[in-house]
Amino acid sequence: MSYNPVAQALTESPLLILDGALATELEARGCHLVDALWSAKVLMENPELIYQVHYDYFVAGARCAITASYQATPQGFATRGLDEAESLALIAQSVELARRARHDYLAVRPDAKTLLVAGSVGPYGAFLADGSEYRGDYALPEAEMMAFHRPRVQALLAAGADLLACETLPSFAEAQALVKLLAEFPEGRAWFSFTLRDAGHISDGTPLSDVVSWLNQQPQVVAVGINCVALESVTPALQQLQKLTDKPLVVYPNSGEQYDASSKTWHSAPSGCTLYDKLAEWQQAGAKLIGGCCRTSPNDIAAIARACQPQ
């Protein structure tokens, strides 16, 4: 098999630190993302802000930037009056912004280890923008699912993403469609990370063991894991995954803060419940790619990076 960017990066250190939340940082910098396009809206409105967030994560110690394409699809952009060519140009731009941030960071820190750009491929449920990426209760025939994902996958790889982050996946059928689609791009590599119903099942109810035993047979899938899950769910799920696969395990959960649905506000994480606090536990459970999802920040990534420095 040809180039495996994750395996290459892991030869340089035992942990590949990912970035943290993009949308959270964009909101902190003044963006209003209550929108069906979410952070993809900023590709249209203020792309330099996305570049700056990527750059700040590299400064914090991340070695992989995940592009702002999670909710960027021709179908989604069409609702704003963009044609397919314009949409694909924005998806390509999401890669170019991350690559430019990497280039500029390496100009300052030429001694840095390998830095990767992962093209974000969010699930069909993210396009629906109704929360179904956490339920997986949508059914689309395989050919239609592949047709939905194909333009974005093609645009991300053509723009120079080192690999794809097929992320926040709630549905086994969708994962299977994505792997089948990936076969159309023989040089393409991807990690697959899922949302969970519980430690033993992804969101649509498929046992994790079934999902992973199938992914084990897919050479283009270079890491497997979970993201956008509650912090306390991570360790038991990793312990399951560790028994099921030899592929590197990827995990980037939410911040540990608690969301109060009635007041629509976030409350700080309980003591001992941050990415930094859980780092050693997750590494013990086999995680090799670790970062953050919703509500995490460059400060969270910097804390992980400091913990990994030789004493």
N, C-alpha and C positions, 0 to 999 in steps of 0.2 A: 504494500500500500504506500502511496506517495505521502507528501507532507502532512504532518499532524501538528498543528500549531500549539495545541494544549500540551501534548507530550514534549514538544521542544521547550516550551516555557517552563515545564516542571523539571527539566534537567538542570535548570539554573537555580531553583529553590524548591523546597518541598511544598510550598503554598503559593498559588496564584491568586493574588488579591484582586478582586473585581471592584468596580465602582459602586456607588450607592444610588439613591433615588435621583432621577433627573427631574421629574415633575415637581417634587417637593422643593428642590433648589430653585427651579424656575419661578415657582410661586413666591418663594422667599425674596426673589429679586423683582417682584412686581407683576408677574404674569397672572392672568385670570384664566384658569383652566377648567372651569365648570362648563364643559363643552364636549360634544361627541368625539371631537378629534383629539382632545386631551393635549399632551405635549406636542403632538404633530402639528397643532395649530401654530406653534412658535416657529416651525420651519418656514411657514408662510410670512409670519409677522416680524420676527426678530431673531434670525438665525445666529447672529453673533453672540447672543446670550447663551445659546446651546454650546457654541465653541468654548465660551468662557467656563461653563460648568464642567465640560470635559477636561479642560486644562487644569482646573482647580482640583479635580479628582486625581489627575496624574501627579500634581504637586503633593497631594495628601498621601500618595503611596500606592494608588491603584495601578495595576499593570494591565488592565483590560477596560476599555471604554465600550459601553453598550449604546448603540446609536438611538436617536430619537425617532425611530421608525415603528415603534410598538403598535401605534394606532394609525400608521401612515399607509393607506391603501388607495389605489385608484378609485375604488367604490366610495370610500369615505370622502376623498377630495372632490369627487364629482358632485357631492351635495353642496359644495362651495363654488361650483361653476368651473372647476378646472377640468381640462381634457386629460386623456391618458398620458400624453407626452409631458404635459406640465406636472402631472402627479409623479411620474417616474423620475423627472428631474429633481423634484423635492426629495424623493427617497434616496436618490444618488447623493444629493447634497448632505443628507444625514450622515453618510459615510465620510464624505469629504471634510465635514466639520470636525469629526473625531480624528481623522487622519492628520488634519492640519494642527489640531491640538497636540497630537503625539509628536509631529515634526518639530513644533515650536518648543515643546518641553525637552526633547532630545537635544535641541540646539543649546539649551542651558545645562542639561545634564547628560552629556554624551556617554557617561559611564553607566547609565541606567540599564537594567536588564531588559530583555525582550518585552515590548509593549504591544498588546493586541487590540484590534478593533473588531468587535462582535456586532454583526448586523441583527438588530432586534426584529424577530418575527413573532408578533403577538397572535393570539388565537382568533378564530372567527368571532368568538364571543366578545372580543374587545371592539370589533367593528360594530357589533350590535349595540354596544354601549348600554347594556341593561343589566350588567352584573353577572351575565351567564358565563364569563370566564372563570367564575368561582363555583359554577354548578355543572357545566358541561351538558346542560339539558337542551342541546340543539342537535338536530340531525340534518346533515347535508350529504347527498350522495358523494361517493369518493371522487368522481370525476369533477364535480362542481367544487368540492373542497380544494382539490388541486388547482383548478382554474382560478379560484379566489386568491390563493397564495402565490401562484407562479409569477405574476409580474413583479411583485415586491422581491421575491427570492432572487429572480434574475437581475433586477436592478441593484440590489445590495452586493451581490457577488461581482457583477460587472464593474461596480464602482470601487472595488478593491477591499471589501471587508475580508478579514483573515479567516473568519468563520461566521456561522449564524448562531444566534441565541434563539432557539425555538422555545419560547418561554411562557410561563403562566398557563401551560396547557392543562385543560380540565378533562380532555376527552381522548380516550385510547384510539378511537376511529380517526380523529384528527391527526394524532401522532403518526398513525400508519400512513395516512395520506401524505403527510409531510415527508416521511422517509421515502415513499415511492416517488414523490416529486424531486427529492434531492438526487435520486439516481439519474435524473436528466442532466445533472451538473456533476460529472464524475469527479472533478477536483474539489467540489464543495465539501466542507466539513461543518458539523453543527454540534452544539450541546442541546439536550432536551431536558427541560425542567418543568415540573408539574405543580399544580395546586392540589391540595389534599382534602379529602373528606375526614380522614383520620390517619393514624400512623401507618395503616396497612392498605389504604385505598386512595386512588386519585379521586378527583371531585365527582366524576360520573359514576363512581362505585366500582370501577375495575380494580381488582387486587393489584397492588404494586408488584407483586411477584409475577403476575402475568405480563404486565407492561415491560418489566425489566428483562425477563427471560427472552422476550421478543427483541428488545433493543440490543441485547447482547450479541445478536446475530447480524447487526447492521454496522458494517465497517466504517461508514461515513459519520456515524454518531460517536463523537470522541469524548463525551462526558455525559453523565446522567444525574439528575437530582431534582431539587425542589426550589421554588421561589414564591414570593408573595404569600407566605404562610405565617401564622402566628409564631413568634419566637419560641414559645414553649413546646410547639409541635415538632421542632427540628430534630432534637436528639433521638427520640424514639424512631422517627422516620429514617434518619441516617443509619441507625443501628440495623434496621430492616434492610436498607439498601446495601450496606456493607456485606451482608451475607449473600446477596443476590448477584453481585456483579464485580468484575475486576476493572471496569472502566472507572476513571477518576470520578469522584462524587462532587457535584456542584451544589452550593446552597447560598441563597441570598434572600433571607426572610425580611419581614417587616421589622420595625424598630423596637418593638416591645412596649411602645406606648399603647395606651388603652383608648379606644374610641367610644364616646358616649353618643349613641344614636339619637337620644331624645334631645340633647342640647347641641348635637352636631359639633362637638369639640373633642380635642385630643387631650389626654392627661398623661403626665410623664410616666415613664416606665417604672415599674416597681424596682426597688433596690436589687442589684445583682442580676438584672435582666436587660443587658445591652449586648451588642455584638461582641464587644471586648470581653465582657464577663463570660460569654459562652464559647469563646474562641478555642480554648484548650480542649473543652469537652467535645466540640465538633471535630476537631482534628483527631482526637482519640477515636471518634466514631467513623473516621475515614475520609472526612471532607478534604479535598485538595484545591478546590476553587471556592473562595468565600468572599462574599460582599454583602450589600444591603439592598433592600427593595423599598417599599413605601415608608416615608418619614425618616429615612436615614440620610446622613449628610457627609460632607467631606471630613467633618470632625470624627465621625464613627470610623471612617476608613483610615484616617490618620492614627487613631488609637490602635487598630489592628496592625497597621504597618509598624508602629513603634514596638508593639509586643513581639514582632517577628525579628526585630533587630538583634544581632548578636550582642550579648551582655558584655 
